[in-house]
């Protein structure tokens, strides 16, 4: 859930920032995991903080996952920017006109799943040349020995995501009253 929000916020920051410093040819692989592969239901309200260069953006998100679907709504300054729904086969979105085109629902979905789904499910979806490693509270996605995406569990309610391919950092903090992140 936090990962999905993190991905969305990351894309928003990338769109708002001047330019990403992406190495040529690096595109993070799509995951497209089934909602049921999370292994539990989840309902979380989150505060997202995106850092892209010197730019910082704070967003609010609501994430719900059950065996049938993942649903995510992201708001900025009280206005809904995007809502996503993923049923394991179809990704649908509703976007506000003011949301930058660079905010891609597919990347948000992948970031959420990278951050929250079990490592075995993520590994099974990776193409050749990509690996997922976990060391304590840190998860890393690498290609040819270089880490391009990482997630660190700061505590039970906070994740720190670093996307080196797109050049952003995302802090995902669950707000009291919601589920603890898996």
C-alpha positions in Angstrom: 0.0 0.0 0.0 2.7 2.4 1.0 4.8 1.3 -1.9 2.0 2.1 -4.3 1.5 5.5 -2.8 5.3 6.0 -2.9 5.4 5.2 -6.6 2.6 7.7 -7.3 4.2 10.4 -5.4 7.6 9.7 -6.9 6.1 10.1 -10.4 4.5 13.3 -9.3 7.8 14.7 -8.0 9.5 13.6 -11.2 6.9 15.5 -13.2 7.2 18.6 -11.1 11.0 18.6 -11.0 13.2 19.9 -13.7 14.6 16.7 -15.2 15.3 13.2 -13.9 18.9 12.0 -14.1 18.0 8.5 -15.5 20.8 6.5 -16.9 20.1 5.6 -20.6 18.3 2.3 -21.1 17.2 1.6 -17.5 13.5 1.0 -17.1 12.3 -0.8 -14.0 10.5 -4.0 -14.7 6.7 -4.2 -14.4 5.4 -6.5 -11.6 1.6 -6.7 -12.1 1.1 -9.0 -9.2 -2.3 -10.3 -8.2 -3.9 -8.5 -5.2 -4.4 -11.8 -3.5 -0.6 -12.4 -3.6 -0.2 -9.9 -0.8 -1.6 -12.6 1.5 -3.7 -10.3 3.6 -6.3 -7.5 3.5 -4.9 -4.0 4.1 -6.5 -0.6 4.7 -4.1 2.3 5.3 -4.2 6.1 5.3 -0.7 7.4 4.6 1.3 10.6 4.4 3.7 10.6 1.4 6.8 12.8 1.2 8.5 12.9 -2.2 12.0 14.2 -2.6 13.3 14.9 -6.1 16.5 16.9 -6.1 15.7 20.0 -4.0 12.0 19.6 -4.5 9.8 18.2 -1.7 6.1 17.3 -2.0 3.7 16.0 0.6 0.7 14.0 -0.4 -2.1 12.0 1.4 -3.1 8.6 0.2 -5.7 5.9 1.0 -4.7 2.4 0.1 -7.0 -0.7 0.3 -6.1 -4.2 -0.8 -8.2 -7.3 -0.6 -8.0 -10.6 -2.5 -10.0 -9.1 -5.4 -8.5 -5.6 -5.9 -6.0 -2.9 -4.9 -7.5 0.6 -4.6 -5.5 3.7 -4.2 -6.5 7.4 -3.9 -3.9 10.2 -3.7 -4.7 13.7 -2.7 -2.7 17.0 -2.7 -4.0 20.0 -0.7 -7.4 18.3 -0.3 -7.9 17.6 -4.0 -7.9 14.1 -5.4 -5.2 13.8 -8.1 -5.7 10.2 -9.0 -7.6 7.0 -8.0 -6.3 3.6 -9.2 -7.9 0.2 -9.1 -6.0 -3.0 -10.0 -7.8 -6.4 -10.1 -4.9 -8.5 -11.2 -5.7 -8.1 -14.9 -6.9 -4.6 -15.5 -5.6 -1.3 -14.2 -8.1 1.5 -14.3 -7.6 5.1 -13.2 -9.4 8.4 -12.8 -7.2 11.4 -13.0 -7.7 15.1 -12.3 -7.0 17.4 -15.2 -4.2 19.1 -13.2 -2.3 15.9 -12.7 0.9 15.9 -14.8 0.9 13.3 -17.6 4.3 12.0 -16.3 2.4 10.5 -13.3 2.0 6.9 -14.6 -0.4 4.6 -12.8 1.7 1.6 -13.9 4.8 2.8 -12.1 2.8 3.6 -9.0 1.3 0.1 -8.9 4.8 -1.4 -9.4 6.3 0.7 -6.5 3.5 -0.3 -4.2 3.9 -4.0 -5.0 7.7 -3.9 -4.8 7.4 -2.3 -1.3 4.6 -4.4 0.2 4.2 -7.8 -1.5 6.1 -10.8 -0.3 9.6 -11.2 -1.8 8.8 -14.5 -3.4 5.9 -13.0 -5.3 8.1 -10.1 -6.5 11.0 -12.4 -7.5 8.6 -14.6 -9.6 7.6 -11.6 -11.7 11.1 -10.3 -12.4 12.5 -10.7 -16.0 15.9 -12.2 -16.6 18.8 -10.1 -15.3 16.9 -8.6 -12.4 17.3 -9.8 -8.8 15.6 -9.0 -5.5 17.6 -9.2 -2.3 16.6 -8.7 1.3 19.0 -7.8 4.0 17.3 -7.2 7.4 14.9 -4.3 6.9 16.1 -3.5 3.4 14.9 -4.8 0.1 16.9 -4.1 -3.1 16.0 -4.5 -6.8 19.1 -4.9 -8.9 20.0 -5.3 -12.6 23.4 -6.7 -13.5 24.7 -6.1 -10.0 23.6 -2.5 -9.6 20.8 -1.5 -7.3 18.1 0.6 -9.0 15.2 0.5 -6.4 15.4 0.0 -2.7 13.0 0.0 0.3 14.0 0.3 3.9 11.5 -0.4 6.7 12.2 2.4 9.2 9.6 1.0 11.7 6.2 -0.7 11.7 4.5 2.3 10.1 7.2 3.9 7.9 9.0 2.9 4.7 11.7 4.8 2.9 11.9 4.1 -0.9 14.7 5.2 -3.1 14.3 5.0 -6.9 17.7 5.4 -8.4 16.4 4.8 -11.9 14.0 7.7 -11.8 15.9 9.9 -9.3 13.5 10.2 -6.3 13.1 9.3 -2.7 9.8 8.6 -1.0 8.9 8.3 2.6 5.6 6.5 3.3 4.2 6.9 6.8 1.0 5.2 7.9 -1.4 7.4 9.9 -2.8 6.1 13.2 -5.9 4.1 13.0 -4.9 2.1 9.9 -3.3 -1.3 9.4 0.4 -1.8 10.1 2.3 -2.4 6.9 3.1 -6.0 6.0 
